[in-house]
Amino acid sequence: MNFCSDNATGASPAVMESLTRANEGHTMPYGEDPLTARVESKIRSLFDTDAEVFLVSTGTASNSLALSVMTPPYGAIFCHPEAHIEVDECGAPEFFTGGAKLIHVDGENGLCTAAGFDAAWNHLGKSVHQVQPGAISLTQTSEAGTIYTLDTIRTIADAAHERGLHVHMDGARFANAIATLNCSPADMSWKAGVDVLSFGASKNGCFAAEAVVFFNRDLATTFEFHRKRGGHLFSKMRFISAQLDAYLDNDLWLDNARHANAMAKRLADGLSGVSGAAFRFTVDANLMFMELPEPVLDGLETDGFQFYRMADSKGKFIRLVTAFNTDPDDIENFIASALRHSGTA
């Protein structure tokens, strides 16, 4: 009954079976195998464009290596103050870019806004004494569990391109956003102006598998060297490819995200009836942040539920995350426990 993170889950059975099949026999290393070629082709088909595709094992590597070819060492990367690249990657973007600086773009509910980007742009000096604008990174789904609309992505991307910047999307929970918006992957990426996407799978049914997808192919020219130098060119690449091969078959990636989102909605609906409950943000995907009375939290933990306790200037709250394999019974039991300990059952 772990609601701490979608990183706490295992892998989809189909992914495990695919890994077992990939373990048979011998094949060429370093991504020169047929399975890797098939996955690259599948990703191009999924996005309906001739993108350059590179596989890595972690979201941090995907984001940081992508940004390393989008921004010079003296560059600036615009992002929300709560973006994953800012608060959860231990300086990896700065490290892999050789020193680029993260510049905050204000916006409510974990989302950058066009006005916030304009303000950050205008505030940044353009002389030799300041870092130079290089890229903007959007986290979809955001770290607040909220989602950029297609129009917002397009507006920010247009503003960035007009200023000569590249647009990166951190898509660790890209599938969850697609499930909510009910749009195509192409609509939420290159058609909206995204140049490079970090396409996540580890949180949604894979063990450790991510893809860096270059819609702007000119940016991919040196990426293979950045990946190798960064230690993410796997000798046995087929084991990363095997995960994505199953993930992309029969819409498993989308079905997994739909289930996670549905479980979050059911949990949010049930907890809204708890006395003293208050949501910090809208529940757009599979994450929620909320305040609950201390006796309720203590009772939930006593009943065996796990979640992260957090705090900020506004007070204490918790984060709850559902996943592709969240058991509906755990949702109902969590709601029942919260209602009981709040005295509203």
Secondary structure, DSSP 8 states (H G I E B T S, - for coil): -B-S-GGGS---HHHHHHHHHHTSS---STT-SHHHHHHHHHHHHHHTS--EEEEES-HHHHHHHHHHTTS-TTEEEEE-TT-HHHHSSTTHHHHHHTS-EEEE---GGG---HHHHHHHHHHS--STTS-EEEEEEEESS-TTS----HHHHHHHHHHHHHTT-EEEEEETTHHHHHHHHT--TTTTTGGGT-SEEEEE-GGGT-SS-EEEEESSGGGGTTHHHHHHHTT---TTTHHHHHHHHHHTGGGHHHHHHHHHHHHHHHHHHHHTTSTT-EESS---SSEEEEE--HHHHHHHHHTT-B-EEEEETTEEEEEEE--TT--HHHHHHHHHHHHHHHT--
